[in-house]
Amino acid sequence: MPLLRILCRAALICNICFLIAIWIIWLKHPVNQGLTSIMLIMGFFISPCLNIVVNAWLSLNRVSKKPRAEIPHLIIFLNGAFLAIQLILFLK
């Protein structure tokens, strides 16, 4: 279960990078090219994959009725909401 806690927090950090990546694209003149590329990769490529893994793992734990890890409900909700937003944006 500690791995799931770490993955949930990593997914939240990648989701923040997703917001920053959207802001960078809207800005059109990024300040630092290196930082911009890291934010775009973490936001658009790693974040959806990590969100799918985390939400699938949480769903399987809920279905199998295993005891949940000590993960705050806010992080679970935010990861699920970001996954829904990313799926809508990428499948559109």
Secondary structure, 3 states (H helix, E strand, C coil): CHHHHHHHHHHHHHHHHHHHHHHHHHHCCCCCHHHHHHHHHHHHHHHHHHHHHHHHHHHHHHHCCCCCCCCCHHHHHHHHHHHHHHHHHHHC
